[in-house]
Amino acid sequence: MKKWILPILILLLLTACNASTQNNEQGQASEDYQGNIGDQDQNEGTHLDDENSEEDMSTSENTNKDEDAESTTGNKENQEEPQYILNLANSSFEPIGDANPDVVLLTIDDAPDRYALEMATTLKELNVKAIFFVNGHFLQTKEEQALLKEIYEMGFPIGNHTMNHKNLNQQTEEEQYAAIVGLSDLIEEIIGQRPKFFRAPFGENTDYSNDLVAKEGMVRMNWTYGYDWEKEYTSAKALADIMVNTNLLKSGANLLMHDREWTNEALREIVKGLQEKGYEMVDPDLIEVPSGT
């Protein structure tokens, strides 16, 4: 019996050592696996952080772009401060602050009939502005509306001269409303902007039309002088002479002209003659209009 005891003990000892070795290897493998998972989690976490960082940067860039866009839009919306105010008593313009007092305003009524686009082209070539006061009965076709839009896109303000050019004093309040607001609606439909200036046919306003024009946020104006409807001034030469040399020409004058053949022919000479006398053509965009318009 004693001979077998020693071999059995040796066998048991070897078995125990093998089991311990396997357990240690399994334990190490488990630790390595857990370590790999931890490293993977850490890497994934780093990757997620990178993605979040990129998203944050992208968001920040987009925010900056939005802010820049808003700033640009704001700059576009910011109009120049008004430099001239209309004196309703005499329809002339007075400078605000240190604005140049030696100015005159050019206006073209009864547009766009036949010559308005040519007149706008001449004025643009001379780099001066004018208000085109339009009538609704000249805006009844797509061609006429396209003509008005073209004049507006050339940089000329569009004024309201009523839908039908009838004397407001001879109309009911309902008719006056339709003549004034109806035309403003039509103008807005064509050019995308409501008119800021109003001139009554024949210069005849009513208490109702005055209130309505104010509510519509328009500047109501008549004129200082004009001659192109008088028979003796229906030639370009005679008209150019009187428009520049009349004793009614003063600083701030509000000049009335019409969409007429002889006025169209005289326009360039009129502008140059006024400039030679030291007058600047006032930009209508610099005229003070009611707040909110």
C-alpha positions, 0 to 999 in steps of 0.5 A: 500500500505504501508503494501506491500512496506516493504516486497518488499524492503526486498525481493529485498535486499535478491536477491541482496545479493544472486547475490553478493555472487554467483559472489564472489564465481564464481570469487574465483573459476575463480581465483582458476582455473587460479591459478591451471593452473599457478601451472600446467604450472609451474610444467610442466615448471619444468618438461621440465627443468628437461628433458632439464637438463637430455638431457644436462647431457646426451649430456655432457656425450656423448661428454666426451665419444666421447672425450675419444674415440678420445683420445684413438684412438689418442693414438693408432695411435701415433707410437713410435719415430723412433730409427734407420735410414738405411744407403743406402751406406752399407744397415746397420742401424744407431742409432738415438739419444741414441738408442742402437747401438748394433743391427741387423735386421733379414729379411726373403725373398721369403715368404711365401713359405713353412717354413715362418709360422714356422719361424715366430712362432720360432721368436715369441717364442724368442720374436724378430721381423723380416721383411718378404719380400714376393713374389707375386707368393706365394700369388695366392691362398686363403690358401697362402693369409691366411698364410700371414695374419696369419704371419702379425697378429703375429706382423711381418711387411710385405715387398715387394719383387716384384710380380714375383722375376725377375731382375728389370734391365731386365724389362720395366718400365711398367713391373717394375711398375706392379711387385712393385705396383701390389704386394703392392696392393695385400699385402694391400688387404690381410692384410689391410696395404701397405708395408713400406719396399722394397727389389729388387730381387738379390739386383738389383735396377734401377733408375726407381724402386728407384723413384717408391719405394720412391713415394710409401713411402717405405724404399729401402734396400739390405742387409749386408750379407747372406749365405743360398743360397750357397751350403756349407751352406745348412745345419742348423749347417753350416748356424748357425755357419757362420751367427753368426761368420762371420767377416761381423757381425757388429753393425747395420748389415742387415741379409738376410735369406730365406724361406728355410728348413735349415734356418728354422732349424737354426733360433733359434740357429742363434738368440741365438748366436747373443744375446750371442754376445751382439746384440739385434734384432731391431724392424722394427717398430722403423726404420725411414720410409718416412713421410706420411707412 
